[in-house]
C-alpha cells in the first residue's frame, strides 16, 4: 500500500513524502514532534490508464505522472465516465396566442427550452410565460 507520511523536521516545518508499506505503516522514533500518515491514492484524469516502466521510472499513463516504484493499480483512483440520462419526453409544445391568431412553439433541445414568441426575446433571462409553464409542467 502507498501512504502519505507527514512529519516535522528539526526546524518545525511540515514535510510529506510518499512511502510504501505492506499493510499498516509503522513509524518509529526520530521523526519530529508531529507524525501523521494516511492512505494515498494517485489520481488519473482518464477512465483508461496503465502503469508502465520507462528508463527505470514507473509512470501512470496517459497522465504521464511519475509514481512510487511499488505502486499497483489498486493505488490509483480514476475518473469513471459519468453518464447523465435525460428523460426523453415531449420535445415540442404549442400555444395559441391570446391576442391574435398566432401559434407559438416551445422546443426542447437537451435541457434547454426555446420559444418562438416575442416575449422570450423581451425577457431578461429569455424565459417567457410559455417556457415558465413548461418548466412548471416538467418540474424544473
LUMVOPA-246277 format. One record per atom (N, C-alpha, C): residue number from 1; residue in one letter; atom name; x, y, z. Coordinates in steps of 0.001 Angstrom, whole numbers, always signed. Example, Ala and Ser with C-alpha at 12.3 -4.5 7.8 and 13.67 -1.06 7.14 Angstrom:
2
> 1, a, N, +13190, -5690, +7800 $
> 1, a, CA, +12300, -4500, +7800 $
> 1, a, C, +13200, -3300, +7800 $
> 2, s, N, +12850, -2250, +7080 $
> 2, s, CA, +13670, -1060, +7140 $
> 2, s, C, +12900, +30, +7870 $
# end
This chain:
140
> 1, x, N, +832, -1184, +0 $
> 1, x, CA, +0, +0, +0 $
> 1, x, C, +874, +1245, +0 $
> 2, x, N, +343, +2277, -619 $
> 2, x, CA, +1047, +3552, -685 $
> 2, x, C, +475, +4471, +393 $
> 3, x, N, +1365, +5135, +1125 $
> 3, x, CA, +972, +6023, +2214 $
> 3, x, C, +1588, +7396, +1997 $
> 4, x, N, +898, +8426, +2492 $
> 4, x, CA, +1482, +9761, +2547 $
> 4, x, C, +1876, +9986, +4000 $
> 5, x, N, +3169, +10065, +4240 $
> 5, x, CA, +3700, +10228, +5584 $
> 5, x, C, +4114, +11683, +5762 $
> 6, x, N, +3632, +12307, +6832 $
> 6, x, CA, +3946, +13703, +7118 $
> 6, x, C, +4545, +13799, +8508 $
> 7, x, N, +5610, +14571, +8649 $
> 7, x, CA, +6211, +14793, +9961 $
> 7, x, C, +6859, +16176, +9996 $
> 8, x, N, +7296, +16581, +11175 $
> 8, x, CA, +8007, +17859, +11297 $
> 8, x, C, +9502, +17592, +11230 $
> 9, x, N, +10218, +18492, +10567 $
> 9, x, CA, +11674, +18349, +10538 $
> 9, x, C, +12272, +19037, +11768 $
> 10, x, N, +13586, +19114, +11857 $
> 10, x, CA, +14223, +19687, +13047 $
> 10, x, C, +13941, +21172, +13223 $
> 11, x, N, +13442, +21845, +12172 $
> 11, x, CA, +13102, +23261, +12258 $
> 11, x, C, +11614, +23495, +12541 $
> 12, x, N, +10861, +22403, +12685 $
> 12, x, CA, +9428, +22511, +12961 $
> 12, x, C, +8558, +22660, +11731 $
> 13, x, N, +9137, +22524, +10528 $
> 13, x, CA, +8374, +22622, +9284 $
> 13, x, C, +7810, +21256, +8901 $
> 14, x, N, +6590, +21264, +8370 $
> 14, x, CA, +5990, +20013, +7910 $
> 14, x, C, +6597, +19594, +6580 $
> 15, x, N, +6812, +18307, +6433 $
> 15, x, CA, +7242, +17760, +5153 $
> 15, x, C, +6498, +16460, +4933 $
> 16, x, N, +6190, +16184, +3682 $
> 16, x, CA, +5450, +14977, +3328 $
> 16, x, C, +6222, +14190, +2292 $
> 17, x, N, +6028, +12897, +2333 $
> 17, x, CA, +6609, +12028, +1308 $
> 17, x, C, +5714, +10818, +1123 $
> 18, x, N, +5831, +10219, -29 $
> 18, x, CA, +5055, +9040, -368 $
> 18, x, C, +5924, +7822, -100 $
> 19, x, N, +5389, +6872, +683 $
> 19, x, CA, +6145, +5670, +1040 $
> 19, x, C, +5282, +4443, +796 $
> 20, x, N, +5948, +3297, +717 $
> 20, x, CA, +5263, +2022, +524 $
> 20, x, C, +5425, +1175, +1774 $
> 21, x, N, +4361, +470, +2139 $
> 21, x, CA, +4416, -441, +3276 $
> 21, x, C, +3425, -1567, +3036 $
> 22, x, N, +3844, -2787, +3332 $
> 22, x, CA, +2907, -3908, +3271 $
> 22, x, C, +2029, -3819, +4506 $
> 23, x, N, +721, -3608, +4324 $
> 23, x, CA, -197, -3481, +5459 $
> 23, x, C, -93, -2103, +6090 $
> 24, x, N, -213, -2065, +7424 $
> 24, x, CA, -199, -790, +8151 $
> 24, x, C, +1199, -186, +8144 $
> 25, x, N, +1248, +1134, +8178 $
> 25, x, CA, +2521, +1848, +8188 $
> 25, x, C, +3046, +1902, +9615 $
> 26, x, N, +4291, +1492, +9818 $
> 26, x, CA, +4908, +1523, +11137 $
> 26, x, C, +5906, +2666, +11178 $
> 27, x, N, +5750, +3540, +12172 $
> 27, x, CA, +6606, +4704, +12297 $
> 27, x, C, +7360, +4614, +13612 $
> 28, x, N, +8642, +4926, +13574 $
> 28, x, CA, +9467, +4829, +14780 $
> 28, x, C, +9831, +6189, +15352 $
> 29, x, N, +10864, +6193, +16165 $
> 29, x, CA, +11343, +7405, +16820 $
> 29, x, C, +12170, +8254, +15849 $
> 30, x, N, +12364, +9522, +16212 $
> 30, x, CA, +13256, +10394, +15454 $
> 30, x, C, +12609, +11090, +14281 $
> 31, x, N, +11277, +11131, +14234 $
> 31, x, CA, +10601, +11783, +13119 $
> 31, x, C, +9970, +13113, +13513 $
> 32, x, N, +10402, +13737, +14588 $
> 32, x, CA, +9885, +15042, +14986 $
> 32, x, C, +8698, +14931, +15921 $
> 33, x, N, +8156, +16103, +16289 $
> 33, x, CA, +7079, +16139, +17280 $
> 33, x, C, +5724, +15762, +16685 $
> 34, x, N, +5561, +15876, +15385 $
> 34, x, CA, +4303, +15509, +14744 $
> 34, x, C, +4568, +14439, +13709 $
> 35, x, N, +3713, +13416, +13729 $
> 35, x, CA, +3782, +12369, +12725 $
> 35, x, C, +2359, +12031, +12305 $
> 36, x, N, +2139, +11944, +11031 $
> 36, x, CA, +818, +11581, +10519 $
> 36, x, C, +960, +10753, +9265 $
> 37, x, N, -1, +9860, +9069 $
> 37, x, CA, +15, +9027, +7874 $
> 37, x, C, -1415, +8805, +7413 $
> 38, x, N, -1593, +8803, +6102 $
> 38, x, CA, -2901, +8475, +5537 $
> 38, x, C, -2685, +7712, +4241 $
> 39, x, N, -3660, +6874, +3931 $
> 39, x, CA, -3609, +6096, +2701 $
> 39, x, C, -3570, +7076, +1536 $
> 40, x, N, -2717, +6829, +570 $
> 40, x, CA, -2533, +7747, -553 $
> 40, x, C, -2934, +7053, -1847 $
> 41, x, N, -3651, +7797, -2678 $
> 41, x, CA, -4030, +7306, -4000 $
> 41, x, C, -3583, +8325, -5043 $
> 42, x, N, -2984, +7843, -6113 $
> 42, x, CA, -2732, +8691, -7270 $
> 42, x, C, -4055, +8823, -8009 $
> 43, x, N, -4248, +9937, -8689 $
> 43, x, CA, -5487, +10149, -9430 $
> 43, x, C, -5188, +10306, -10909 $
> 44, x, N, -5922, +9544, -11711 $
> 44, x, CA, -5807, +9652, -13161 $
> 44, x, C, -6988, +10449, -13681 $
> 45, x, N, -6722, +11331, -14632 $
> 45, x, CA, -7800, +12123, -15235 $
> 45, x, C, -8537, +11329, -16300 $
> 46, x, N, -8009, +10186, -16653 $
> 46, x, CA, -8592, +9380, -17711 $
> 46, x, C, -9287, +8155, -17132 $
> 47, x, N, -10392, +7717, -17727 $
> 47, x, CA, -11018, +6475, -17258 $
> 47, x, C, -10216, +5239, -17672 $
> 48, x, N, -9271, +5400, -18585 $
> 48, x, CA, -8442, +4294, -19053 $
> 48, x, C, -6982, +4643, -18773 $
> 49, x, N, -6319, +3830, -17973 $
> 49, x, CA, -4955, +4148, -17583 $
> 49, x, C, -4139, +2865, -17448 $
> 50, x, N, -2831, +3039, -17339 $
> 50, x, CA, -1928, +1902, -17163 $
> 50, x, C, -685, +2377, -16432 $
> 51, x, N, +23, +1422, -15842 $
> 51, x, CA, +1325, +1680, -15218 $
> 51, x, C, +2378, +1055, -16108 $
> 52, x, N, +3387, +1853, -16476 $
> 52, x, CA, +4467, +1337, -17311 $
> 52, x, C, +5801, +1774, -16714 $
> 53, x, N, +6863, +1063, -17077 $
> 53, x, CA, +8206, +1448, -16652 $
> 53, x, C, +8983, +1941, -17860 $
> 54, x, N, +9545, +3139, -17714 $
> 54, x, CA, +10366, +3737, -18770 $
> 54, x, C, +11636, +4273, -18124 $
> 55, x, N, +12778, +3828, -18628 $
> 55, x, CA, +14082, +4284, -18142 $
> 55, x, C, +14208, +4178, -16628 $
> 56, x, N, +13700, +3095, -16066 $
> 56, x, CA, +13824, +2855, -14630 $
> 56, x, C, +12815, +3592, -13763 $
> 57, x, N, +11870, +4295, -14377 $
> 57, x, CA, +10856, +5026, -13615 $
> 57, x, C, +9487, +4442, -13926 $
> 58, x, N, +8641, +4347, -12901 $
> 58, x, CA, +7281, +3872, -13103 $
> 58, x, C, +6396, +5081, -13377 $
> 59, x, N, +5598, +4987, -14450 $
> 59, x, CA, +4772, +6106, -14889 $
> 59, x, C, +3306, +5682, -14978 $
> 60, x, N, +2419, +6624, -14627 $
> 60, x, CA, +985, +6452, -14810 $
> 60, x, C, +628, +7145, -16116 $
> 61, x, N, +144, +6369, -17095 $
> 61, x, CA, -211, +6930, -18399 $
> 61, x, C, -1713, +6801, -18593 $
> 62, x, N, -2375, +7698, -19299 $
> 62, x, CA, -1871, +8735, -20174 $
> 62, x, C, -1550, +10045, -19466 $
> 63, x, N, -1575, +10084, -18124 $
> 63, x, CA, -1285, +11319, -17400 $
> 63, x, C, +209, +11649, -17377 $
> 64, x, N, +1046, +10664, -17662 $
> 64, x, CA, +2492, +10804, -17622 $
> 64, x, C, +2951, +11367, -16279 $
> 65, x, N, +2501, +10692, -15220 $
> 65, x, CA, +2821, +11075, -13862 $
> 65, x, C, +3765, +10023, -13281 $
> 66, x, N, +4908, +10473, -12771 $
> 66, x, CA, +5826, +9531, -12148 $
> 66, x, C, +5249, +9118, -10799 $
> 67, x, N, +5224, +7808, -10544 $
> 67, x, CA, +4644, +7282, -9311 $
> 67, x, C, +5708, +6505, -8540 $
> 68, x, N, +5381, +6163, -7308 $
> 68, x, CA, +6283, +5372, -6468 $
> 68, x, C, +6567, +4048, -7173 $
> 69, x, N, +7779, +3527, -7091 $
> 69, x, CA, +8131, +2299, -7819 $
> 69, x, C, +7268, +1082, -7458 $
> 70, x, N, +6680, +1046, -6269 $
> 70, x, CA, +5884, -112, -5866 $
> 70, x, C, +4381, +133, -5978 $
> 71, x, N, +4002, +1138, -6741 $
> 71, x, CA, +2589, +1443, -6966 $
> 71, x, C, +1934, +331, -7772 $
> 72, x, N, +705, -26, -7384 $
> 72, x, CA, -88, -1005, -8129 $
> 72, x, C, -1374, -329, -8616 $
> 73, x, N, -2123, -1031, -9424 $
> 73, x, CA, -3377, -492, -9958 $
> 73, x, C, -4343, -141, -8823 $
> 74, x, N, -4314, -878, -7710 $
> 74, x, CA, -5221, -594, -6589 $
> 74, x, C, -4866, +717, -5880 $
> 75, x, N, -3717, +1299, -6180 $
> 75, x, CA, -3305, +2579, -5588 $
> 75, x, C, -3723, +3773, -6443 $
> 76, x, N, -4570, +3536, -7435 $
> 76, x, CA, -4956, +4602, -8359 $
> 76, x, C, -6472, +4763, -8369 $
> 77, x, N, -6903, +6006, -8228 $
> 77, x, CA, -8313, +6346, -8421 $
> 77, x, C, -8423, +6953, -9803 $
> 78, x, N, -9502, +6617, -10483 $
> 78, x, CA, -9648, +7162, -11836 $
> 78, x, C, -11021, +7774, -12006 $
> 79, x, N, -11111, +8592, -13030 $
> 79, x, CA, -12373, +9250, -13361 $
> 79, x, C, -13197, +8321, -14225 $
> 80, x, N, -14208, +7709, -13617 $
> 80, x, CA, -15109, +6874, -14392 $
> 80, x, C, -15998, +7778, -15233 $
> 81, x, N, -16335, +7356, -16427 $
> 81, x, CA, -17207, +8190, -17254 $
> 81, x, C, -18544, +8419, -16553 $
> 82, x, N, -18991, +9654, -16565 $
> 82, x, CA, -20269, +9996, -15950 $
> 82, x, C, -21322, +10031, -17047 $
> 83, x, N, -22336, +9220, -16868 $
> 83, x, CA, -23417, +9173, -17840 $
> 83, x, C, -24642, +9809, -17203 $
> 84, x, N, -25130, +10843, -17832 $
> 84, x, CA, -26321, +11528, -17341 $
> 84, x, C, -27451, +11211, -18300 $
> 85, x, N, -28494, +10609, -17761 $
> 85, x, CA, -29637, +10287, -18603 $
> 85, x, C, -30670, +11393, -18494 $
> 86, x, N, -31019, +11934, -19628 $
> 86, x, CA, -32060, +12944, -19683 $
> 86, x, C, -33307, +12240, -20203 $
> 87, x, N, -34363, +12217, -19393 $
> 87, x, CA, -35555, +11521, -19864 $
> 87, x, C, -36116, +12183, -21122 $
> 88, x, N, -36380, +11362, -22111 $
> 88, x, CA, -36919, +11886, -23357 $
> 88, x, C, -38424, +11974, -23193 $
> 89, x, N, -38891, +13169, -23263 $
> 89, x, CA, -40318, +13418, -23161 $
> 89, x, C, -40732, +14181, -24406 $
> 90, x, N, -41853, +14771, -24298 $
> 90, x, CA, -42315, +15612, -25397 $
> 90, x, C, -41278, +16700, -25640 $
> 91, x, N, -40934, +16944, -26898 $
> 91, x, CA, -39897, +17925, -27184 $
> 91, x, C, -40435, +19196, -27833 $
> 92, x, N, -41762, +19265, -28074 $
> 92, x, CA, -42329, +20475, -28647 $
> 92, x, C, -43747, +20673, -28121 $
> 93, x, N, -44054, +21910, -27744 $
> 93, x, CA, -45380, +22275, -27248 $
> 93, x, C, -45862, +23475, -28053 $
> 94, x, N, -47163, +23582, -28255 $
> 94, x, CA, -47717, +24727, -28973 $
> 94, x, C, -48663, +25502, -28068 $
> 95, x, N, -48659, +26820, -28262 $
> 95, x, CA, -49520, +27719, -27501 $
> 95, x, C, -50213, +28654, -28483 $
> 96, x, N, -51511, +28827, -28330 $
> 96, x, CA, -52289, +29770, -29138 $
> 96, x, C, -52195, +31128, -28469 $
> 97, x, N, -51938, +32139, -29255 $
> 97, x, CA, -51841, +33492, -28741 $
> 97, x, C, -53194, +33944, -28195 $
> 98, x, N, -53182, +34724, -27116 $
> 98, x, CA, -54407, +35243, -26523 $
> 98, x, C, -54925, +36462, -27289 $
> 99, x, N, -54062, +37126, -28034 $
> 99, x, CA, -54461, +38380, -28682 $
> 99, x, C, -54499, +38317, -30211 $
> 100, x, N, -54054, +37211, -30796 $
> 100, x, CA, -54063, +37108, -32263 $
> 100, x, C, -54222, +35642, -32658 $
> 101, x, N, -54102, +35399, -33958 $
> 101, x, CA, -54210, +34021, -34449 $
> 101, x, C, -52856, +33305, -34467 $
> 102, x, N, -51857, +33912, -33900 $
> 102, x, CA, -50509, +33324, -33915 $
> 102, x, C, -50441, +32083, -33031 $
> 103, x, N, -49537, +31193, -33425 $
> 103, x, CA, -49254, +29986, -32630 $
> 103, x, C, -47767, +30015, -32304 $
> 104, x, N, -47446, +29837, -31022 $
> 104, x, CA, -46045, +29853, -30575 $
> 104, x, C, -45618, +28441, -30232 $
> 105, x, N, -44368, +28157, -30509 $
> 105, x, CA, -43840, +26820, -30245 $
> 105, x, C, -42697, +26900, -29225 $
> 106, x, N, -42797, +26049, -28230 $
> 106, x, CA, -41703, +25872, -27273 $
> 106, x, C, -41043, +24554, -27637 $
> 107, x, N, -39734, +24610, -27861 $
> 107, x, CA, -38981, +23400, -28224 $
> 107, x, C, -37943, +23106, -27160 $
> 108, x, N, -37725, +21807, -26958 $
> 108, x, CA, -36712, +21361, -26000 $
> 108, x, C, -35555, +20754, -26772 $
> 109, x, N, -34350, +21253, -26482 $
> 109, x, CA, -33133, +20713, -27069 $
> 109, x, C, -32237, +20326, -25899 $
> 110, x, N, -32228, +19054, -25548 $
> 110, x, CA, -31499, +18614, -24354 $
> 110, x, C, -32197, +19151, -23125 $
> 111, x, N, -31523, +19999, -22372 $
> 111, x, CA, -32110, +20607, -21182 $
> 111, x, C, -32587, +22034, -21441 $
> 112, x, N, -32352, +22555, -22635 $
> 112, x, CA, -32672, +23943, -22950 $
> 112, x, C, -34050, +24045, -23611 $
> 113, x, N, -34820, +25052, -23192 $
> 113, x, CA, -36126, +25332, -23782 $
> 113, x, C, -36056, +26659, -24534 $
> 114, x, N, -36631, +26700, -25741 $
> 114, x, CA, -36709, +27941, -26503 $
> 114, x, C, -38139, +28138, -26976 $
> 115, x, N, -38516, +29404, -27162 $
> 115, x, CA, -39874, +29734, -27594 $
> 115, x, C, -39804, +30697, -28776 $
> 116, x, N, -40823, +30625, -29635 $
> 116, x, CA, -40861, +31481, -30819 $
> 116, x, C, -41576, +32805, -30581 $
> 117, x, N, -42108, +33033, -29395 $
> 117, x, CA, -42836, +34283, -29136 $
> 117, x, C, -41870, +35438, -28898 $
> 118, x, N, -42411, +36669, -29042 $
> 118, x, CA, -41587, +37856, -28817 $
> 118, x, C, -41239, +38034, -27348 $
> 119, x, N, -42068, +37512, -26463 $
> 119, x, CA, -41810, +37640, -25028 $
> 119, x, C, -40512, +36990, -24603 $
> 120, x, N, -40119, +35936, -25298 $
> 120, x, CA, -38857, +35281, -24939 $
> 120, x, C, -37666, +36177, -25264 $
> 121, x, N, -37808, +37058, -26274 $
> 121, x, CA, -36732, +37984, -26605 $
> 121, x, C, -36730, +39195, -25682 $
> 122, x, N, -37900, +39545, -25187 $
> 122, x, CA, -38000, +40693, -24290 $
> 122, x, C, -37560, +40371, -22876 $
> 123, x, N, -37785, +39131, -22459 $
> 123, x, CA, -37467, +38737, -21079 $
> 123, x, C, -35959, +38765, -20859 $
> 124, x, N, -35556, +39239, -19696 $
> 124, x, CA, -34134, +39354, -19368 $
> 124, x, C, -33437, +38001, -19435 $
> 125, x, N, -34072, +36958, -18900 $
> 125, x, CA, -33461, +35632, -18850 $
> 125, x, C, -33930, +34723, -19987 $
> 126, x, N, -34605, +35306, -20991 $
> 126, x, CA, -35110, +34577, -22161 $
> 126, x, C, -36151, +33524, -21789 $
> 127, x, N, -36826, +33721, -20638 $
> 127, x, CA, -37853, +32774, -20203 $
> 127, x, C, -39220, +33472, -20222 $
> 128, x, N, -39958, +33264, -21291 $
> 128, x, CA, -41289, +33843, -21407 $
> 128, x, C, -42283, +33032, -20587 $
> 129, x, N, -43556, +33444, -20589 $
> 129, x, CA, -44563, +32739, -19802 $
> 129, x, C, -44794, +31322, -20328 $
> 130, x, N, -44571, +31101, -21622 $
> 130, x, CA, -44739, +29759, -22190 $
> 130, x, C, -43659, +28809, -21669 $
> 131, x, N, -42436, +29282, -21658 $
> 131, x, CA, -41325, +28471, -21141 $
> 131, x, C, -41520, +28198, -19661 $
> 132, x, N, -41945, +29208, -18916 $
> 132, x, CA, -42169, +29016, -17475 $
> 132, x, C, -43259, +27990, -17210 $
> 133, x, N, -44315, +27971, -18043 $
> 133, x, CA, -45374, +26975, -17839 $
> 133, x, C, -44881, +25561, -18151 $
> 134, x, N, -44016, +25429, -19157 $
> 134, x, CA, -43444, +24115, -19477 $
> 134, x, C, -42492, +23671, -18369 $
> 135, x, N, -41692, +24594, -17850 $
> 135, x, CA, -40791, +24256, -16738 $
> 135, x, C, -41600, +23776, -15539 $
> 136, x, N, -42721, +24420, -15276 $
> 136, x, CA, -43585, +24010, -14166 $
> 136, x, C, -44144, +22617, -14412 $
> 137, x, N, -44545, +22365, -15652 $
> 137, x, CA, -45069, +21045, -16034 $
> 137, x, C, -44012, +19953, -15881 $
> 138, x, N, -42775, +20269, -16267 $
> 138, x, CA, -41679, +19302, -16188 $
> 138, x, C, -41088, +19184, -14788 $
> 139, x, N, -41407, +20162, -13928 $
> 139, x, CA, -40855, +20140, -12573 $
> 139, x, C, -39421, +20625, -12513 $
> 140, x, N, -39066, +21534, -13411 $
> 140, x, CA, -37704, +22059, -13462 $
> 140, x, C, -37551, +23213, -12508 $
# end
